[in-house]
Amino acid sequence: MALASTKRVRIYDVAQAAGVSIATASKALNDTGRMTEETRSRVKAAANSLGFRPNAMARALIQRRTFTVGLLTNDTYGRFTLPLMAGVSEQLVDHGVSVFLCSIEDDPALAKIHVDAMLDKQVDGIIASGKRIDRRLPVDLSQLDIPVVYAFTDGPEDAVTLVSDDYQGSMQAMQWLRELGRSRIVHVTGPQTFASVGERARAYHAVQGGDGLVMHGSWSEAWGHEAVARLWARKGDTPDAIFCGNDQIARGVVDALRERGLDVPGDVSVIGFDNWEIVAAATRPPLTTVDMNLKELGREAGRLVLALAEGKAVEPGVRKLPCQLVVRESCGGGLRS
Amino acid sequence: MALASTKRVRIYDVAQAAGVSIATASKALNDTGRMTEETRSRVKAAANSLGFRPNAMARALIQRRTFTVGLLTNDTYGRFTLPLMAGVSEQLVDHGVSVFLCSIEDDPALAKIHVDAMLDKQVDGIIASGKRIDRRLPVDLSQLDIPVVYAFTDGPEDAVTLVSDDYQGSMQAMQWLRELGRSRIVHVTGPQTFASVGERARAYHAVQGGDGLVMHGSWSEAWGHEAVARLWARKGDTPDAIFCGNDQIARGVVDALRERGLDVPGDVSVIGFDNWEIVAAATRPPLTTVDMNLKELGREAGRLVLALAEGKAVEPGVRKLPCQLVVRESCGGGLRS
């Protein structure tokens, strides 16, 4: 870069002169971060005496300092956290920002240790993330001096919170089944205690009508098998489509239907939820399923925490990000335009 | 604790007086960490003038400072990294140590950014981790001033490296099949380019003899289906046991056998590898499989990086940690004692 060959005083020189790290020097000059007033004054004095020009700040911030964001999660299994983290990283790495992930399980003591470590290491912001959108992490982040964004977990009322739009995603799935001419659609899903289960069922009923059938069970293949056994043991019409609450249930449903000699999608269309590649792609036939776009949700969380760290205004409240139907072979119908 | 109520001068007070963080104060007094000589002298002067007693150091180090370990991984899918991270965290959290995970993909530029961030934040050690034991991360950590431990990835010759013992784990699987009276055992596994595939095949041949059949393909359910189709299309004896290179292959093998009307384990015993709970437990019947004990491997990595950070001697070289056979229902035989 042209800049590197000039004799311009850099933030690096200021940091050296003041005996602090580049990150600390940046924060001192920017009036952000946690440090003693003595340190801040010392850095400013060094900047003055060296003739460090404030209008080099913007470039310096991006090129020289180590910006870090902490990502807290209780999703130790990682199915939701890892795509989210990939999105956060992709978004921030161009700004030279590193993402540190700490796994806190559901343990308040562990959460406190990790949050303290992040504060002590002066991360520039925290993204709090979980495995369901209606549960809070076991730690109160509302009083921190650094920005916090909540992603795929419940946040305080005045916070910036990002969740997937389960209702919209489920509407896409249901409308897709309707467009394919399916009318006897059943919804086989997870436990009623999940807010996302309620949202998905609400969309199901909006399309199928109030007398549609919602069956609750565990988030497992075994429940998919059991639900098919129950449905085909009843008197009367059998379903021509099953909208499942996750891909594991859908996998069980597809296997159970095939083992009854029924053709998927010829006799019954099946849709999953999550687009968990390793399950959805290995199902025979591969699953059409709703993708929550967690990577994009992570990117948005990265954008927002960075904006907050830079002092920009961000409207608080819950933002619902759209899901997307990923069409494979379990419903019939062609590739979606 | 009794300590908290005494008027003893704490590291906290020294840090306050010197205008540095607790971590920096600890490191300054301990002659570790990266900082200017001016900072180190300032901390020591503050400690002297306050009457901070060196023999309180050991307690102070544990109780007051923020010890952090960075975990680098290119396993973005997370199947291997997450249990490893859980083990590292479990081991270190009792010492008040936080673990920061950074995902570097296979991108050298990304790796450099994250390593620089970790150094800038003065982590006390780094654990480098990957998704296979015969590949290096795209970053050279051999010249760092802080300790580095390699876990489930290839490390430099003079480094401390931890890997799972694929040979021993595979011997357990093969001997288990033999004890159950199986003799026509076939090995259906992943690509030949993986060192772990070679180790597992070596154990297979040690038990089955040189003329045993090893079939290489992808790490997928689809390959399990195809391998069964090929085996049952051949002339001559069909296998009475299939030792699979991972749980996904085993899942495909079990499904394919059932669809041919064969009973697992009555007609054919099947063993997987990885003990990937979500696959192994959902297979019908649930898979007997080899667990690489990655959580224990993580614990050991945590123990060793902490020992190195505390200045203790640790013998360099590759340590192979034992795998363990987890017995479910796909082989027959009872619970293992």
Boltz contact constraints between the chains, C-beta under 6 A:
constraints:
  - contact:
      token1: [A, 19]
      token2: [B, 36]
      max_distance: 6.0
  - contact:
      token1: [A, 19]
      token2: [B, 38]
      max_distance: 6.0
  - contact:
      token1: [A, 19]
      token2: [B, 39]
      max_distance: 6.0
  - contact:
      token1: [A, 21]
      token2: [B, 120]
      max_distance: 6.0
  - contact:
      token1: [A, 23]
      token2: [B, 120]
      max_distance: 6.0
  - contact:
      token1: [A, 36]
      token2: [B, 19]
      max_distance: 6.0
  - contact:
      token1: [A, 38]
      token2: [B, 19]
      max_distance: 6.0
  - contact:
      token1: [A, 39]
      token2: [B, 19]
      max_distance: 6.0
  - contact:
      token1: [A, 66]
      token2: [B, 117]
      max_distance: 6.0
  - contact:
      token1: [A, 66]
      token2: [B, 120]
      max_distance: 6.0
  - contact:
      token1: [A, 68]
      token2: [B, 117]
      max_distance: 6.0
  - contact:
      token1: [A, 76]
      token2: [B, 86]
      max_distance: 6.0
  - contact:
      token1: [A, 78]
      token2: [B, 78]
      max_distance: 6.0
  - contact:
      token1: [A, 78]
      token2: [B, 82]
      max_distance: 6.0
  - contact:
      token1: [A, 82]
      token2: [B, 78]
      max_distance: 6.0
  - contact:
      token1: [A, 86]
      token2: [B, 76]
      max_distance: 6.0
  - contact:
      token1: [A, 89]
      token2: [B, 103]
      max_distance: 6.0
  - contact:
      token1: [A, 93]
      token2: [B, 110]
      max_distance: 6.0
  - contact:
      token1: [A, 98]
      token2: [B, 114]
      max_distance: 6.0
  - contact:
      token1: [A, 98]
      token2: [B, 117]
      max_distance: 6.0
  - contact:
      token1: [A, 100]
      token2: [B, 100]
      max_distance: 6.0
  - contact:
      token1: [A, 101]
      token2: [B, 101]
      max_distance: 6.0
  - contact:
      token1: [A, 103]
      token2: [B, 89]
      max_distance: 6.0
  - contact:
      token1: [A, 110]
      token2: [B, 93]
      max_distance: 6.0
  - contact:
      token1: [A, 114]
      token2: [B, 98]
      max_distance: 6.0
  - contact:
      token1: [A, 117]
      token2: [B, 66]
      max_distance: 6.0
  - contact:
      token1: [A, 117]
      token2: [B, 68]
      max_distance: 6.0
  - contact:
      token1: [A, 117]
      token2: [B, 98]
      max_distance: 6.0
  - contact:
      token1: [A, 120]
      token2: [B, 21]
      max_distance: 6.0
  - contact:
      token1: [A, 120]
      token2: [B, 66]
      max_distance: 6.0
  - contact:
      token1: [A, 121]
      token2: [B, 121]
      max_distance: 6.0
  - contact:
      token1: [A, 221]
      token2: [B, 282]
      max_distance: 6.0
  - contact:
      token1: [A, 282]
      token2: [B, 221]
      max_distance: 6.0
